[in-house]
Amino acid sequence: MPAVSTSRAGGLSLPRWSRLTYIAVFIVAIALFVSVAGPLLVTHDPYMFGASMNEPPNAEHILGTDDQGQDVYSRLVTGTGLSLLYGASAALVALFLGGLVALLAMALGKVAEGILFGLVDLIRAMPGILFALAFIVAFEPGVESVILALGISFAPNFALITRATYLQQMARPYTSAAKVLGASRIRTAFVHILPNVAGALITQFAIVLPRCIVSESVLSFLGLGVSPETPTWGRMIASATPYTEDAPHAVIAPIIALSLVTFSLAIIGNELRTRFDPSRRRIAL
């Protein structure tokens, strides 16, 4: 566990994280603020076409314009909220399918467990991005398909953690006591075991979230995600890439935003894993 300092009065202070972790938290906090306050921060309509195409940064367009004459800054602000929303939605789908559904299957017995984890093995046999591509091609490309495809492709991460923790907790005395008192396997799983799985699932969510954001950007870059006019980071990169020599600012801005936020989320996820994983905990003296 991250070292926690105590004040002279005996109270607890903030955990002593690394400076890099604090910077990551600050960057993510800014991204969340931009996501919420986006409509108040934009200077132009992010969907409005203009006559000044591939214009460099100036007083009117602080990050310049793209090949459609759209304001890069306004699209970047709007895209921050959309990219985080789509990435978080996919991670939540993965959490539900791989966490709660896996826990229910474990509680129902060997048959349900065998069916579910047979599907998990099939999904794991294919790289996540390839599975998402195949899923989207099989169905209609769009936001809903991208979110569901990414959620299914990352669900095995949660399912394996859930099964390992379930088996570990079922060997504990408190679950045996619950059985003696007449609690069903499902009640034992969701009332007694789920709180002990929650920490691991939260940690995994923080790790999967940046991967979902990057994967959504890749799919949007390939034209399989959102519609062309939607300013997600991946779509902005895809639209500006052919004009890199004429308007490098239009592609650099979303790349920097994507890199900063995803790296920061990865750092926070690693810190949470250190905090919740007993094998990684550090004791402060």
C-alpha positions in Angstrom: 0.0 0.0 0.0 1.3 3.5 -0.7 3.0 4.9 2.3 0.6 7.1 4.3 2.0 9.7 6.6 0.5 10.7 9.9 0.3 14.1 11.4 1.5 14.9 14.9 -2.0 15.1 16.0 -2.4 11.4 15.0 -4.6 12.1 11.9 -4.0 10.7 8.5 -2.7 12.8 5.7 -2.7 12.3 1.9 -0.9 9.2 0.6 2.7 9.8 -0.4 2.4 9.1 -4.1 5.2 9.8 -6.6 5.4 13.2 -8.2 4.6 11.5 -11.5 1.4 10.1 -10.1 0.3 13.6 -8.9 1.0 15.0 -12.4 -1.1 12.2 -13.9 -4.0 12.9 -11.5 -3.7 16.6 -12.4 -3.8 15.9 -16.2 -6.8 13.6 -15.8 -8.6 16.1 -13.6 -8.1 18.7 -16.4 -9.5 16.3 -19.0 -12.5 15.6 -16.8 -13.1 19.4 -16.3 -12.8 20.0 -20.1 -15.3 17.1 -20.7 -17.9 18.7 -18.3 -17.3 22.3 -19.1 -16.7 21.8 -22.9 -19.7 23.8 -24.2 -18.5 26.8 -22.1 -14.8 26.5 -23.3 -15.3 26.3 -27.1 -14.8 29.4 -29.1 -16.4 28.2 -32.3 -19.0 25.7 -33.4 -16.9 22.4 -33.6 -19.1 21.1 -36.4 -19.2 24.3 -38.5 -17.2 24.4 -41.8 -15.2 27.5 -42.6 -13.5 29.1 -45.6 -10.0 29.3 -44.0 -8.8 25.7 -44.4 -5.5 24.4 -42.8 -4.9 27.8 -41.3 -2.0 27.9 -38.7 -2.7 29.0 -35.1 -3.7 32.7 -34.9 -5.6 35.1 -32.8 -9.0 33.9 -34.0 -8.2 30.2 -34.1 -5.7 29.5 -31.3 -4.9 26.0 -32.6 -5.6 26.8 -36.2 -8.1 25.1 -38.6 -8.3 21.7 -40.3 -8.8 20.7 -43.9 -12.5 21.6 -43.6 -11.9 25.0 -42.1 -13.1 23.8 -38.6 -11.6 25.2 -35.5 -9.1 22.6 -34.1 -9.3 23.9 -30.5 -13.1 23.7 -30.3 -13.1 20.2 -31.9 -10.3 19.1 -29.5 -12.3 20.3 -26.5 -15.5 18.6 -27.7 -13.5 15.5 -28.6 -12.1 15.2 -25.1 -15.5 14.6 -23.7 -16.6 12.2 -26.5 -13.4 10.1 -26.4 -13.5 9.8 -22.6 -17.2 8.9 -22.8 -16.8 6.2 -25.4 -13.8 4.8 -23.7 -15.4 4.7 -20.3 -18.6 3.2 -21.7 -16.6 0.4 -23.3 -14.7 -0.2 -20.1 -18.0 -0.3 -18.1 -19.4 -2.9 -20.6 -16.2 -5.0 -20.0 -16.6 -4.6 -16.3 -20.2 -5.8 -16.4 -19.7 -8.7 -18.7 -16.4 -9.9 -17.2 -17.1 -9.0 -13.6 -20.7 -9.3 -12.7 -21.7 -11.9 -15.3 -18.6 -14.0 -14.5 -19.4 -13.8 -10.8 -23.0 -15.0 -11.5 -21.7 -17.9 -13.7 -19.3 -19.0 -10.9 -22.2 -19.0 -8.5 -24.5 -21.0 -10.8 -22.1 -23.9 -11.0 -19.7 -25.8 -13.2 -22.0 -25.8 -16.3 -22.4 -22.0 -16.4 -18.8 -21.5 -15.6 -17.7 -23.9 -18.4 -19.9 -22.2 -21.0 -18.8 -18.6 -20.0 -15.1 -19.3 -19.8 -15.2 -21.3 -23.0 -16.4 -18.1 -24.6 -13.6 -16.2 -22.8 -11.0 -18.6 -24.2 -12.4 -18.0 -27.7 -12.2 -14.2 -27.3 -8.7 -14.4 -25.8 -7.5 -16.5 -28.8 -7.8 -13.4 -31.0 -6.1 -10.0 -30.4 -8.5 -7.5 -28.9 -8.3 -5.0 -31.8 -8.8 -7.8 -34.4 -11.8 -9.1 -32.5 -13.3 -5.6 -32.4 -12.7 -5.2 -36.1 -14.4 -8.5 -36.9 -17.3 -7.7 -34.7 -17.8 -4.2 -36.2 -17.6 -5.6 -39.7 -20.1 -8.3 -38.9 -22.5 -5.7 -37.6 -23.1 -2.1 -38.6 -20.2 0.3 -37.9 -21.0 3.0 -35.4 -20.6 4.1 -31.8 -22.8 1.4 -30.3 -20.9 -1.3 -32.2 -17.5 0.1 -31.2 -18.5 0.3 -27.5 -19.9 -3.3 -27.5 -17.0 -4.7 -29.4 -14.4 -3.2 -27.1 -16.4 -4.2 -24.1 -16.5 -7.8 -25.2 -12.9 -7.9 -26.2 -11.7 -6.6 -22.8 -14.2 -8.6 -20.7 -11.9 -11.6 -20.3 -9.5 -9.3 -18.3 -12.2 -8.9 -15.7 -13.6 -12.5 -15.9 -10.2 -14.1 -15.1 -9.7 -11.8 -12.1 -13.3 -12.5 -10.9 -12.8 -16.3 -11.1 -9.5 -16.3 -9.3 -10.8 -14.1 -6.5 -14.1 -16.1 -6.3 -12.2 -19.4 -5.8 -9.9 -17.8 -3.3 -12.8 -16.4 -1.2 -14.8 -19.6 -1.4 -12.1 -21.3 0.6 -12.4 -18.7 3.4 -14.2 -19.5 6.7 -16.8 -16.7 6.2 -18.2 -18.2 3.1 -18.6 -21.6 4.8 -20.4 -19.8 7.7 -22.7 -18.2 5.1 -23.6 -21.6 3.7 -24.3 -23.0 7.2 -26.7 -20.1 7.8 -28.6 -21.0 4.7 -27.3 -18.4 2.2 -27.5 -19.5 -1.4 -24.4 -19.5 -3.7 -25.8 -16.5 -5.6 -26.4 -14.6 -2.3 -23.0 -15.5 -1.0 -21.3 -14.4 -4.3 -23.0 -11.0 -4.5 -23.4 -10.1 -0.8 -20.2 -11.5 0.7 -17.7 -12.1 -2.1 -18.4 -9.1 -4.4 -17.1 -6.6 -1.9 -13.8 -8.5 -1.8 -13.6 -8.5 -5.6 -14.5 -4.9 -6.0 -11.0 -3.6 -5.3 -9.4 -5.8 -8.0 -12.2 -4.9 -10.5 -11.7 -1.1 -9.9 -8.0 -1.5 -10.4 -8.6 -3.5 -13.6 -11.0 -0.8 -14.8 -8.4 1.9 -14.4 -6.0 -0.3 -16.4 -8.4 -1.1 -19.2 -9.8 2.4 -19.5 -6.8 4.0 -21.4 -6.7 0.9 -23.6 -10.3 1.4 -24.5 -9.7 5.0 -25.3 -6.8 4.2 -27.6 -8.7 1.3 -29.3 -11.6 3.5 -29.9 -9.3 6.1 -31.5 -7.7 3.4 -33.7 -11.2 2.2 -34.9 -12.3 5.8 -35.5 -9.0 6.4 -37.4 -9.8 3.4 -39.6 -13.3 4.8 -40.3 -15.2 2.1 -38.3 -16.2 4.2 -35.3 -18.0 7.5 -35.2 -19.2 9.4 -38.2 -16.7 11.6 -40.0 -18.0 14.9 -38.6 -17.8 13.7 -34.9 -14.6 15.2 -33.4 -13.2 12.3 -31.4 -9.4 12.2 -31.1 -9.1 9.3 -33.5 -11.4 10.8 -36.1 -9.5 14.1 -35.9 -6.2 12.3 -36.4 -7.6 10.4 -39.3 -9.0 13.5 -41.0 -5.8 15.6 -40.5 -3.2 12.9 -41.4 -3.3 13.5 -45.2 -2.6 17.2 -44.6 0.3 16.7 -42.1 2.7 18.8 -44.2 0.3 21.7 -44.8 -1.3 21.7 -41.3 0.8 19.7 -38.8 -1.0 21.5 -35.9 -4.3 19.7 -36.8 -2.8 16.3 -36.2 -0.4 17.1 -33.4 -3.0 18.6 -31.1 -5.2 15.4 -30.8 -2.1 13.2 -30.7 -0.8 15.1 -27.7 -4.1 15.0 -26.0 -4.5 11.3 -26.6 -1.0 10.5 -25.4 -1.2 12.7 -22.2 -4.5 11.4 -21.1 -3.9 7.7 -21.8 -0.4 7.7 -20.2 -1.8 9.5 -17.2 -4.6 7.0 -16.8 -2.1 4.1 -17.2 0.0 5.6 -14.4 -3.0 6.0 -12.1 -4.1 2.4 -12.9 -0.6 1.1 -12.0 -0.8 3.1 -8.7 -4.2 1.6 -7.9 -2.9 -1.9 -8.6 0.0 -1.2 -6.2 -2.5 0.0 -3.6 -5.1 -2.8 -3.9 -2.9 -5.8 -4.7 -1.7 -7.3 -1.4 1.4 -8.8 -3.0 2.5 -5.3 -4.1 1.8 -3.4 -0.9 4.5 -1.4 0.8 4.5 -0.8 4.5 5.6 2.6 5.7 7.8 2.7 8.8 
